[in-house]
Amino acid sequence: MPDEIVVKDSDDRSERMINNPDRYFAEARERAEREVRREAEVDERSGARDGRE
């Protein structure tokens, strides 16, 4: 059994946040806005199918 375990992590968010916080938070805001729009579209479509519109 190895003495040391190495876990490779592809999550580089903390590094990106430190290197360029303005860009990091701008991209996070864009992702959040896209998600909200996508959820609204899904809700809109499901409301039309349920006869609520």
PyMOL Python script that loads the backbone (N, CA, C, O; Angstrom):
from pymol import cmd

cmd.read_pdbstr("""\
ATOM      1  N   MET A   1       0.849  -1.177   0.000  1.00  0.00           N
ATOM      2  CA  MET A   1       0.000   0.000   0.000  1.00  0.00           C
ATOM      3  C   MET A   1       0.896   1.242   0.000  1.00  0.00           C
ATOM      4  O   MET A   1       1.866   1.310   0.756  1.00  0.00           O
ATOM      5  N   PRO A   2       0.570   2.229  -0.851  1.00  0.00           N
ATOM      6  CA  PRO A   2       1.423   3.425  -0.919  1.00  0.00           C
ATOM      7  C   PRO A   2       1.330   4.252   0.357  1.00  0.00           C
ATOM      8  O   PRO A   2       0.302   4.285   1.033  1.00  0.00           O
ATOM      9  N   ASP A   3       2.432   4.914   0.660  1.00  0.00           N
ATOM     10  CA  ASP A   3       2.485   5.773   1.852  1.00  0.00           C
ATOM     11  C   ASP A   3       1.720   7.078   1.627  1.00  0.00           C
ATOM     12  O   ASP A   3       1.258   7.711   2.576  1.00  0.00           O
ATOM     13  N   GLU A   4       1.596   7.463   0.376  1.00  0.00           N
ATOM     14  CA  GLU A   4       1.000   8.750   0.071  1.00  0.00           C
ATOM     15  C   GLU A   4      -0.081   8.589  -0.993  1.00  0.00           C
ATOM     16  O   GLU A   4       0.108   7.863  -1.969  1.00  0.00           O
ATOM     17  N   ILE A   5      -1.191   9.252  -0.809  1.00  0.00           N
ATOM     18  CA  ILE A   5      -2.267   9.216  -1.789  1.00  0.00           C
ATOM     19  C   ILE A   5      -2.367  10.604  -2.421  1.00  0.00           C
ATOM     20  O   ILE A   5      -2.442  11.614  -1.722  1.00  0.00           O
ATOM     21  N   VAL A   6      -2.366  10.634  -3.742  1.00  0.00           N
ATOM     22  CA  VAL A   6      -2.473  11.895  -4.461  1.00  0.00           C
ATOM     23  C   VAL A   6      -3.829  11.935  -5.155  1.00  0.00           C
ATOM     24  O   VAL A   6      -4.194  11.029  -5.904  1.00  0.00           O
ATOM     25  N   VAL A   7      -4.558  13.001  -4.887  1.00  0.00           N
ATOM     26  CA  VAL A   7      -5.859  13.179  -5.510  1.00  0.00           C
ATOM     27  C   VAL A   7      -5.715  14.287  -6.537  1.00  0.00           C
ATOM     28  O   VAL A   7      -5.319  15.407  -6.212  1.00  0.00           O
ATOM     29  N   LYS A   8      -6.040  13.963  -7.772  1.00  0.00           N
ATOM     30  CA  LYS A   8      -5.975  14.975  -8.823  1.00  0.00           C
ATOM     31  C   LYS A   8      -7.329  15.655  -8.905  1.00  0.00           C
ATOM     32  O   LYS A   8      -8.368  15.004  -9.011  1.00  0.00           O
ATOM     33  N   ASP A   9      -7.294  16.973  -8.854  1.00  0.00           N
ATOM     34  CA  ASP A   9      -8.519  17.754  -8.864  1.00  0.00           C
ATOM     35  C   ASP A   9      -8.507  18.680 -10.065  1.00  0.00           C
ATOM     36  O   ASP A   9      -7.582  19.473 -10.241  1.00  0.00           O
ATOM     37  N   SER A  10      -9.531  18.576 -10.885  1.00  0.00           N
ATOM     38  CA  SER A  10      -9.580  19.420 -12.078  1.00  0.00           C
ATOM     39  C   SER A  10     -10.300  20.734 -11.802  1.00  0.00           C
ATOM     40  O   SER A  10     -10.440  21.558 -12.706  1.00  0.00           O
ATOM     41  N   ASP A  11     -10.753  20.943 -10.585  1.00  0.00           N
ATOM     42  CA  ASP A  11     -11.457  22.166 -10.224  1.00  0.00           C
ATOM     43  C   ASP A  11     -10.438  23.270  -9.962  1.00  0.00           C
ATOM     44  O   ASP A  11      -9.757  23.276  -8.936  1.00  0.00           O
ATOM     45  N   ASP A  12     -10.348  24.198 -10.904  1.00  0.00           N
ATOM     46  CA  ASP A  12      -9.359  25.273 -10.766  1.00  0.00           C
ATOM     47  C   ASP A  12     -10.008  26.609 -10.409  1.00  0.00           C
ATOM     48  O   ASP A  12      -9.425  27.668 -10.642  1.00  0.00           O
ATOM     49  N   ARG A  13     -11.217  26.557  -9.841  1.00  0.00           N
ATOM     50  CA  ARG A  13     -11.928  27.791  -9.533  1.00  0.00           C
ATOM     51  C   ARG A  13     -11.161  28.707  -8.598  1.00  0.00           C
ATOM     52  O   ARG A  13     -11.104  29.913  -8.834  1.00  0.00           O
ATOM     53  N   SER A  14     -10.576  28.170  -7.552  1.00  0.00           N
ATOM     54  CA  SER A  14      -9.866  29.032  -6.600  1.00  0.00           C
ATOM     55  C   SER A  14      -8.669  29.715  -7.260  1.00  0.00           C
ATOM     56  O   SER A  14      -8.392  30.885  -6.993  1.00  0.00           O
ATOM     57  N   GLU A  15      -7.965  28.988  -8.116  1.00  0.00           N
ATOM     58  CA  GLU A  15      -6.826  29.580  -8.825  1.00  0.00           C
ATOM     59  C   GLU A  15      -7.283  30.681  -9.779  1.00  0.00           C
ATOM     60  O   GLU A  15      -6.665  31.744  -9.853  1.00  0.00           O
ATOM     61  N   ARG A  16      -8.363  30.422 -10.506  1.00  0.00           N
ATOM     62  CA  ARG A  16      -8.880  31.440 -11.429  1.00  0.00           C
ATOM     63  C   ARG A  16      -9.383  32.662 -10.666  1.00  0.00           C
ATOM     64  O   ARG A  16      -9.209  33.794 -11.118  1.00  0.00           O
ATOM     65  N   MET A  17     -10.006  32.435  -9.514  1.00  0.00           N
ATOM     66  CA  MET A  17     -10.530  33.543  -8.726  1.00  0.00           C
ATOM     67  C   MET A  17      -9.393  34.431  -8.218  1.00  0.00           C
ATOM     68  O   MET A  17      -9.526  35.654  -8.192  1.00  0.00           O
ATOM     69  N   ILE A  18      -8.304  33.836  -7.824  1.00  0.00           N
ATOM     70  CA  ILE A  18      -7.156  34.599  -7.322  1.00  0.00           C
ATOM     71  C   ILE A  18      -6.455  35.336  -8.456  1.00  0.00           C
ATOM     72  O   ILE A  18      -6.081  36.500  -8.307  1.00  0.00           O
ATOM     73  N   ASN A  19      -6.276  34.657  -9.595  1.00  0.00           N
ATOM     74  CA  ASN A  19      -5.539  35.256 -10.709  1.00  0.00           C
ATOM     75  C   ASN A  19      -6.286  36.407 -11.377  1.00  0.00           C
ATOM     76  O   ASN A  19      -5.662  37.388 -11.783  1.00  0.00           O
ATOM     77  N   ASN A  20      -7.603  36.306 -11.498  1.00  0.00           N
ATOM     78  CA  ASN A  20      -8.370  37.343 -12.182  1.00  0.00           C
ATOM     79  C   ASN A  20      -9.789  37.383 -11.604  1.00  0.00           C
ATOM     80  O   ASN A  20     -10.728  36.872 -12.215  1.00  0.00           O
ATOM     81  N   PRO A  21      -9.938  37.995 -10.420  1.00  0.00           N
ATOM     82  CA  PRO A  21     -11.251  37.951  -9.757  1.00  0.00           C
ATOM     83  C   PRO A  21     -12.364  38.628 -10.556  1.00  0.00           C
ATOM     84  O   PRO A  21     -13.500  38.155 -10.532  1.00  0.00           O
ATOM     85  N   ASP A  22     -12.074  39.711 -11.257  1.00  0.00           N
ATOM     86  CA  ASP A  22     -13.123  40.381 -12.030  1.00  0.00           C
ATOM     87  C   ASP A  22     -13.692  39.455 -13.104  1.00  0.00           C
ATOM     88  O   ASP A  22     -14.907  39.350 -13.271  1.00  0.00           O
ATOM     89  N   ARG A  23     -12.808  38.796 -13.815  1.00  0.00           N
ATOM     90  CA  ARG A  23     -13.264  37.877 -14.861  1.00  0.00           C
ATOM     91  C   ARG A  23     -13.994  36.687 -14.254  1.00  0.00           C
ATOM     92  O   ARG A  23     -15.033  36.269 -14.764  1.00  0.00           O
ATOM     93  N   TYR A  24     -13.458  36.144 -13.172  1.00  0.00           N
ATOM     94  CA  TYR A  24     -14.071  34.994 -12.520  1.00  0.00           C
ATOM     95  C   TYR A  24     -15.512  35.300 -12.128  1.00  0.00           C
ATOM     96  O   TYR A  24     -16.417  34.518 -12.419  1.00  0.00           O
ATOM     97  N   PHE A  25     -15.724  36.436 -11.470  1.00  0.00           N
ATOM     98  CA  PHE A  25     -17.069  36.764 -11.005  1.00  0.00           C
ATOM     99  C   PHE A  25     -17.978  37.181 -12.159  1.00  0.00           C
ATOM    100  O   PHE A  25     -19.185  36.946 -12.100  1.00  0.00           O
ATOM    101  N   ALA A  26     -17.434  37.784 -13.191  1.00  0.00           N
ATOM    102  CA  ALA A  26     -18.241  38.115 -14.374  1.00  0.00           C
ATOM    103  C   ALA A  26     -18.738  36.836 -15.041  1.00  0.00           C
ATOM    104  O   ALA A  26     -19.902  36.746 -15.432  1.00  0.00           O
ATOM    105  N   GLU A  27     -17.855  35.848 -15.168  1.00  0.00           N
ATOM    106  CA  GLU A  27     -18.257  34.572 -15.765  1.00  0.00           C
ATOM    107  C   GLU A  27     -19.271  33.851 -14.887  1.00  0.00           C
ATOM    108  O   GLU A  27     -20.205  33.236 -15.401  1.00  0.00           O
ATOM    109  N   ALA A  28     -19.099  33.919 -13.570  1.00  0.00           N
ATOM    110  CA  ALA A  28     -20.045  33.279 -12.653  1.00  0.00           C
ATOM    111  C   ALA A  28     -21.416  33.944 -12.771  1.00  0.00           C
ATOM    112  O   ALA A  28     -22.443  33.266 -12.761  1.00  0.00           O
ATOM    113  N   ARG A  29     -21.427  35.249 -12.880  1.00  0.00           N
ATOM    114  CA  ARG A  29     -22.685  35.981 -13.028  1.00  0.00           C
ATOM    115  C   ARG A  29     -23.380  35.595 -14.336  1.00  0.00           C
ATOM    116  O   ARG A  29     -24.595  35.398 -14.366  1.00  0.00           O
ATOM    117  N   GLU A  30     -22.596  35.489 -15.418  1.00  0.00           N
ATOM    118  CA  GLU A  30     -23.160  35.084 -16.714  1.00  0.00           C
ATOM    119  C   GLU A  30     -23.759  33.683 -16.646  1.00  0.00           C
ATOM    120  O   GLU A  30     -24.843  33.442 -17.177  1.00  0.00           O
ATOM    121  N   ARG A  31     -23.050  32.754 -15.987  1.00  0.00           N
ATOM    122  CA  ARG A  31     -23.572  31.390 -15.848  1.00  0.00           C
ATOM    123  C   ARG A  31     -24.879  31.393 -15.063  1.00  0.00           C
ATOM    124  O   ARG A  31     -25.824  30.690 -15.421  1.00  0.00           O
ATOM    125  N   ALA A  32     -24.931  32.179 -13.999  1.00  0.00           N
ATOM    126  CA  ALA A  32     -26.141  32.240 -13.177  1.00  0.00           C
ATOM    127  C   ALA A  32     -27.303  32.826 -13.976  1.00  0.00           C
ATOM    128  O   ALA A  32     -28.426  32.330 -13.893  1.00  0.00           O
ATOM    129  N   GLU A  33     -27.036  33.881 -14.752  1.00  0.00           N
ATOM    130  CA  GLU A  33     -28.093  34.485 -15.567  1.00  0.00           C
ATOM    131  C   GLU A  33     -28.612  33.509 -16.619  1.00  0.00           C
ATOM    132  O   GLU A  33     -29.818  33.438 -16.859  1.00  0.00           O
ATOM    133  N   ARG A  34     -27.703  32.751 -17.250  1.00  0.00           N
ATOM    134  CA  ARG A  34     -28.125  31.747 -18.243  1.00  0.00           C
ATOM    135  C   ARG A  34     -29.009  30.693 -17.581  1.00  0.00           C
ATOM    136  O   ARG A  34     -30.022  30.280 -18.145  1.00  0.00           O
ATOM    137  N   GLU A  35     -28.621  30.263 -16.387  1.00  0.00           N
ATOM    138  CA  GLU A  35     -29.387  29.240 -15.681  1.00  0.00           C
ATOM    139  C   GLU A  35     -30.785  29.753 -15.342  1.00  0.00           C
ATOM    140  O   GLU A  35     -31.762  29.017 -15.481  1.00  0.00           O
ATOM    141  N   VAL A  36     -30.892  30.994 -14.905  1.00  0.00           N
ATOM    142  CA  VAL A  36     -32.196  31.564 -14.576  1.00  0.00           C
ATOM    143  C   VAL A  36     -33.065  31.642 -15.828  1.00  0.00           C
ATOM    144  O   VAL A  36     -34.249  31.308 -15.785  1.00  0.00           O
ATOM    145  N   ARG A  37     -32.481  32.083 -16.945  1.00  0.00           N
ATOM    146  CA  ARG A  37     -33.239  32.152 -18.204  1.00  0.00           C
ATOM    147  C   ARG A  37     -33.696  30.761 -18.633  1.00  0.00           C
ATOM    148  O   ARG A  37     -34.838  30.584 -19.054  1.00  0.00           O
ATOM    149  N   ARG A  38     -32.808  29.775 -18.526  1.00  0.00           N
ATOM    150  CA  ARG A  38     -33.141  28.403 -18.931  1.00  0.00           C
ATOM    151  C   ARG A  38     -34.282  27.859 -18.060  1.00  0.00           C
ATOM    152  O   ARG A  38     -35.206  27.231 -18.577  1.00  0.00           O
ATOM    153  N   GLU A  39     -34.225  28.095 -16.749  1.00  0.00           N
ATOM    154  CA  GLU A  39     -35.285  27.635 -15.865  1.00  0.00           C
ATOM    155  C   GLU A  39     -36.611  28.321 -16.190  1.00  0.00           C
ATOM    156  O   GLU A  39     -37.663  27.683 -16.152  1.00  0.00           O
ATOM    157  N   ALA A  40     -36.569  29.615 -16.508  1.00  0.00           N
ATOM    158  CA  ALA A  40     -37.784  30.348 -16.865  1.00  0.00           C
ATOM    159  C   ALA A  40     -38.391  29.771 -18.147  1.00  0.00           C
ATOM    160  O   ALA A  40     -39.610  29.638 -18.250  1.00  0.00           O
ATOM    161  N   GLU A  41     -37.555  29.432 -19.112  1.00  0.00           N
ATOM    162  CA  GLU A  41     -38.050  28.846 -20.358  1.00  0.00           C
ATOM    163  C   GLU A  41     -38.704  27.492 -20.103  1.00  0.00           C
ATOM    164  O   GLU A  41     -39.753  27.191 -20.673  1.00  0.00           O
ATOM    165  N   VAL A  42     -38.100  26.687 -19.261  1.00  0.00           N
ATOM    166  CA  VAL A  42     -38.663  25.371 -18.940  1.00  0.00           C
ATOM    167  C   VAL A  42     -40.002  25.554 -18.230  1.00  0.00           C
ATOM    168  O   VAL A  42     -40.971  24.864 -18.546  1.00  0.00           O
ATOM    169  N   ASP A  43     -40.059  26.479 -17.274  1.00  0.00           N
ATOM    170  CA  ASP A  43     -41.315  26.737 -16.563  1.00  0.00           C
ATOM    171  C   ASP A  43     -42.389  27.224 -17.533  1.00  0.00           C
ATOM    172  O   ASP A  43     -43.552  26.832 -17.436  1.00  0.00           O
ATOM    173  N   GLU A  44     -41.988  28.077 -18.461  1.00  0.00           N
ATOM    174  CA  GLU A  44     -42.923  28.606 -19.447  1.00  0.00           C
ATOM    175  C   GLU A  44     -43.501  27.477 -20.295  1.00  0.00           C
ATOM    176  O   GLU A  44     -44.709  27.413 -20.523  1.00  0.00           O
ATOM    177  N   ARG A  45     -42.632  26.599 -20.754  1.00  0.00           N
ATOM    178  CA  ARG A  45     -43.084  25.478 -21.588  1.00  0.00           C
ATOM    179  C   ARG A  45     -43.977  24.524 -20.808  1.00  0.00           C
ATOM    180  O   ARG A  45     -45.001  24.073 -21.322  1.00  0.00           O
ATOM    181  N   SER A  46     -43.603  24.218 -19.588  1.00  0.00           N
ATOM    182  CA  SER A  46     -44.408  23.278 -18.811  1.00  0.00           C
ATOM    183  C   SER A  46     -45.746  23.903 -18.440  1.00  0.00           C
ATOM    184  O   SER A  46     -46.738  23.185 -18.322  1.00  0.00           O
ATOM    185  N   GLY A  47     -45.802  25.211 -18.253  1.00  0.00           N
ATOM    186  CA  GLY A  47     -47.075  25.885 -17.980  1.00  0.00           C
ATOM    187  C   GLY A  47     -47.989  25.828 -19.181  1.00  0.00           C
ATOM    188  O   GLY A  47     -49.200  25.675 -19.024  1.00  0.00           O
ATOM    189  N   ALA A  48     -47.443  25.946 -20.372  1.00  0.00           N
ATOM    190  CA  ALA A  48     -48.243  25.882 -21.602  1.00  0.00           C
ATOM    191  C   ALA A  48     -48.821  24.475 -21.771  1.00  0.00           C
ATOM    192  O   ALA A  48     -49.959  24.319 -22.213  1.00  0.00           O
ATOM    193  N   ARG A  49     -48.046  23.462 -21.421  1.00  0.00           N
ATOM    194  CA  ARG A  49     -48.519  22.074 -21.563  1.00  0.00           C
ATOM    195  C   ARG A  49     -49.588  21.753 -20.537  1.00  0.00           C
ATOM    196  O   ARG A  49     -50.481  20.948 -20.802  1.00  0.00           O
ATOM    197  N   ASP A  50     -49.508  22.377 -19.359  1.00  0.00           N
ATOM    198  CA  ASP A  50     -50.487  22.098 -18.299  1.00  0.00           C
ATOM    199  C   ASP A  50     -51.771  22.884 -18.479  1.00  0.00           C
ATOM    200  O   ASP A  50     -52.710  22.730 -17.698  1.00  0.00           O
ATOM    201  N   GLY A  51     -51.821  23.735 -19.513  1.00  0.00           N
ATOM    202  CA  GLY A  51     -53.023  24.513 -19.768  1.00  0.00           C
ATOM    203  C   GLY A  51     -53.119  25.756 -18.907  1.00  0.00           C
ATOM    204  O   GLY A  51     -54.189  26.357 -18.808  1.00  0.00           O
ATOM    205  N   ARG A  52     -52.018  26.151 -18.281  1.00  0.00           N
ATOM    206  CA  ARG A  52     -52.059  27.331 -17.423  1.00  0.00           C
ATOM    207  C   ARG A  52     -51.949  28.613 -18.216  1.00  0.00           C
ATOM    208  O   ARG A  52     -52.124  29.689 -17.643  1.00  0.00           O
ATOM    209  N   GLU A  53     -51.670  28.555 -19.495  1.00  0.00           N
ATOM    210  CA  GLU A  53     -51.548  29.772 -20.298  1.00  0.00           C
ATOM    211  C   GLU A  53     -52.729  29.917 -21.216  1.00  0.00           C
ATOM    212  O   GLU A  53     -52.806  30.884 -21.974  1.00  0.00           O
TER     213      GLU A  53
END
""", "prot")
cmd.dss("prot")
cmd.show_as("cartoon", "prot")
cmd.util.cbc("prot")
cmd.orient("prot")
